[in-house]
Amino acid sequence: MGRDIAISTAHGTVGGWRADPPHGAPLGGLVVIQEIFGVNAHMRSVVERYAAEGYVALAPALYDPVERNVELDYGENGFAHGRELATALGFDRAVQLVSAAAAVLQGEGHKTAAIGFCWGGSVAFLANTRLGLPAVSYYGARTVPFLDELLRAPMLLHFGADDASIASQDIAAHRQRLPDAQIHVYEGAGHGFNRDVDPRHYHAASAALAHRRTLTFLEQALA
């Protein structure tokens, strides 16, 4: 269903993985923002899942300005290298690349939202505050420093109650400082609970409920 594409950006051409709905008119466009592990097989499957739900989905390869064609595994080395790449890229450039990907979809006439996971969840938050895109953040652990930025569109945030990277007081700060956002916390779920290829982190019940809530949110936000 999916295919490689090239995206023109202010930082040069970057790659991406795109999938289109198999049937009917698209419900909208969706920029899928990677975890720190790059646009790997799991992220490509996420793109294709949202295409199957009716969205034109596109995951830009955000690390391409730093290192091209990054696909990391979930071991310690992959985690360490992913953190290095995310730091080297920085949030400002990441948001600019998301903007370029959104422009592709918007240029085709699609109302467009962003959805991000892990590090990408925090980038999705910034896509809302800085680009005005409706956004969904899954366990964005790096959002707290940006909570003074004002939301410019509907916002949905998913957190695992057992996520060691997001303290309960940080989730409380989101609730306090983002009164207009939808925020859900999933009991029994930790970080990466949507990552169905990683049995150490996947929590099926929470992932299914979060997905249903995300689809409802997107339907309303892009209506």
C-alpha positions as CSV (number, residue, x, y, z in Angstrom):
1,M,0.0,0.0,0.0
2,G,2.8,2.4,0.9
3,R,5.6,3.9,-1.2
4,D,8.7,6.0,-0.9
5,I,8.5,9.6,-1.8
6,A,10.7,12.7,-1.8
7,I,9.8,15.9,0.0
8,S,11.3,19.3,-0.9
9,T,12.2,21.2,2.3
10,A,14.3,24.2,3.3
11,H,16.9,21.7,4.5
12,G,17.1,19.8,1.2
13,T,15.1,16.9,-0.1
14,V,14.1,14.3,2.5
15,G,12.6,10.9,2.1
16,G,9.2,9.8,3.3
17,W,6.7,6.9,3.3
18,R,3.3,7.6,2.0
19,A,0.1,5.6,1.7
20,D,-3.2,6.5,0.2
21,P,-6.7,5.1,1.1
22,P,-7.5,2.1,-1.0
23,H,-11.1,3.2,-1.6
24,G,-13.2,6.3,-1.7
25,A,-12.3,10.0,-1.2
26,P,-9.8,10.7,1.5
27,L,-11.0,11.9,4.9
28,G,-8.0,14.2,5.1
29,G,-4.2,14.3,5.3
30,L,-2.1,13.0,8.2
31,V,1.6,13.7,8.8
32,V,2.9,10.8,10.9
33,I,5.8,11.8,13.0
34,Q,8.4,9.1,13.9
35,E,9.7,7.8,17.1
36,I,13.4,8.3,17.7
37,F,14.0,5.1,15.7
38,G,13.4,6.6,12.3
39,V,10.9,5.7,9.7
40,N,11.3,2.0,10.3
41,A,9.0,-0.9,9.5
42,H,6.8,-0.1,12.4
43,M,6.3,3.5,11.4
44,R,5.6,2.5,7.9
45,S,2.9,0.1,9.2
46,V,1.4,3.0,11.2
47,V,1.2,5.1,8.0
48,E,-0.5,2.2,6.2
49,R,-3.0,1.7,9.0
50,Y,-4.2,5.3,8.8
51,A,-4.4,5.0,5.1
52,A,-6.6,2.0,5.5
53,E,-8.8,4.2,7.8
54,G,-9.2,6.7,5.0
55,Y,-6.4,9.2,5.4
56,V,-3.6,10.2,3.0
57,A,-0.8,9.5,5.5
58,L,2.8,10.6,5.1
59,A,5.8,10.0,7.4
60,P,8.7,12.3,6.6
61,A,12.2,10.9,7.3
62,L,13.1,13.6,9.8
63,Y,16.7,12.5,10.3
64,D,17.6,12.8,6.7
65,P,19.3,16.2,7.1
66,V,21.6,14.6,9.7
67,E,21.8,11.0,8.6
68,R,19.9,9.4,5.7
69,N,17.8,6.3,5.6
70,V,17.8,5.7,9.4
71,E,15.9,2.6,10.6
72,L,16.9,1.6,14.2
73,D,15.9,-1.3,16.3
74,Y,14.7,-1.1,19.9
75,G,17.8,-2.3,21.6
76,E,20.1,-0.1,23.7
77,N,22.3,0.9,20.7
78,G,19.3,1.9,18.7
79,F,17.9,3.9,21.5
80,A,21.2,5.7,22.1
81,H,21.8,6.5,18.4
82,G,18.2,7.7,18.1
83,R,18.6,10.1,20.9
84,E,21.8,11.4,19.4
85,L,20.1,12.0,16.0
86,A,17.1,13.7,17.6
87,T,19.4,16.1,19.5
88,A,21.4,16.8,16.4
89,L,18.3,17.6,14.4
90,G,16.6,19.7,17.0
91,F,13.0,20.5,17.4
92,D,13.0,23.6,15.2
93,R,14.2,21.7,12.2
94,A,11.9,18.8,12.9
95,V,8.9,21.2,12.9
96,Q,10.1,22.8,9.6
97,L,10.2,19.3,8.0
98,V,6.7,18.5,9.3
99,S,5.6,21.8,7.8
100,A,7.0,20.8,4.4
101,A,5.2,17.4,4.6
102,A,2.0,19.0,5.6
103,A,2.3,21.4,2.6
104,V,2.4,18.4,0.3
105,L,-0.9,17.2,1.6
106,Q,-2.5,20.6,1.8
107,G,-1.4,21.3,-1.7
108,E,-3.5,18.4,-2.8
109,G,-6.5,19.9,-1.1
110,H,-6.5,17.8,2.1
111,K,-7.3,19.2,5.5
112,T,-4.3,18.0,7.4
113,A,-3.4,16.9,11.0
114,A,-0.3,15.6,12.7
115,I,0.2,12.5,14.8
116,G,3.4,11.7,16.6
117,F,4.9,9.0,18.8
118,C,7.5,9.2,21.6
119,W,9.9,12.1,20.5
120,G,7.5,12.6,17.6
121,G,4.7,13.1,20.1
122,S,6.4,16.3,21.3
123,V,7.1,17.3,17.7
124,A,3.3,16.9,17.0
125,F,2.6,19.2,19.9
126,L,4.8,21.8,18.3
127,A,3.1,21.3,15.0
128,N,0.0,22.4,16.7
129,T,1.4,25.5,18.5
130,R,3.7,26.6,15.7
131,L,2.0,25.4,12.5
132,G,-1.7,25.4,13.6
133,L,-2.2,21.7,12.8
134,P,-4.7,19.6,14.7
135,A,-2.4,17.1,16.5
136,V,-2.3,13.9,18.4
137,S,0.6,13.1,20.7
138,Y,1.4,9.6,21.9
139,Y,3.6,9.6,25.1
140,G,5.5,12.8,24.2
141,A,7.9,12.9,27.0
142,R,9.7,16.1,26.0
143,T,6.7,18.5,25.8
144,V,6.9,20.0,29.3
145,P,9.4,22.8,28.3
146,F,7.0,23.9,25.6
147,L,3.8,24.1,27.6
148,D,3.7,27.9,27.6
149,E,3.2,27.8,23.9
150,L,-0.5,28.3,23.0
151,L,-2.5,25.7,21.2
152,R,-3.7,26.9,17.8
153,A,-5.9,23.9,16.9
154,P,-7.6,20.8,18.6
155,M,-5.1,18.7,20.6
156,L,-5.2,15.1,21.8
157,L,-2.6,13.6,24.1
158,H,-2.2,9.9,25.2
159,F,-0.1,8.9,28.1
160,G,0.7,5.6,29.8
161,A,0.2,5.6,33.6
162,D,3.3,3.5,34.0
163,D,5.5,5.5,31.6
164,A,8.8,6.0,33.5
165,S,9.8,8.8,31.1
166,I,6.8,11.0,32.0
167,A,6.3,11.6,35.7
168,S,2.7,12.0,37.1
169,Q,3.4,15.6,37.9
170,D,4.3,16.2,34.3
171,I,1.0,14.8,33.1
172,A,-0.7,17.0,35.8
173,A,1.1,20.0,34.3
174,H,-0.3,19.2,30.9
175,R,-3.8,19.1,32.3
176,Q,-3.3,22.4,34.2
177,R,-1.7,24.3,31.4
178,L,-3.6,22.8,28.4
179,P,-7.2,23.1,29.6
180,D,-8.6,22.9,26.1
181,A,-6.7,19.7,25.2
182,Q,-8.1,16.2,25.4
183,I,-5.8,14.2,27.7
184,H,-6.1,10.5,28.4
185,V,-4.0,8.3,30.7
186,Y,-4.0,4.5,30.2
187,E,-3.7,2.3,33.3
188,G,-1.3,-0.6,32.9
189,A,0.4,1.0,29.9
190,G,3.9,2.4,29.8
191,H,6.0,4.2,27.2
192,G,5.6,2.9,23.6
193,F,2.3,1.2,24.4
194,N,1.2,1.5,20.7
195,R,4.4,-0.2,19.4
196,D,2.9,-3.6,18.5
197,V,6.2,-5.0,17.2
198,D,7.8,-4.6,20.6
199,P,6.3,-7.0,23.2
200,R,8.2,-5.3,26.0
201,H,6.2,-2.1,25.6
202,Y,3.0,-3.0,23.6
203,H,-0.2,-2.8,25.6
204,A,-3.0,-4.1,23.3
205,A,-6.0,-2.8,25.2
206,S,-4.6,0.7,25.6
207,A,-3.4,0.8,22.0
208,A,-6.9,-0.2,20.7
209,L,-8.7,2.4,22.9
210,A,-6.3,5.2,22.0
211,H,-6.6,4.4,18.3
212,R,-10.4,4.6,18.5
213,R,-10.2,7.9,20.3
214,T,-7.7,9.2,17.8
215,L,-10.0,8.3,14.9
216,T,-12.9,10.1,16.6
217,F,-10.7,13.1,17.2
218,L,-9.4,13.2,13.6
219,E,-12.9,13.0,12.2
220,Q,-14.0,15.9,14.3
221,A,-10.9,18.0,13.9
222,L,-10.8,17.7,10.1
223,A,-14.5,17.9,9.5
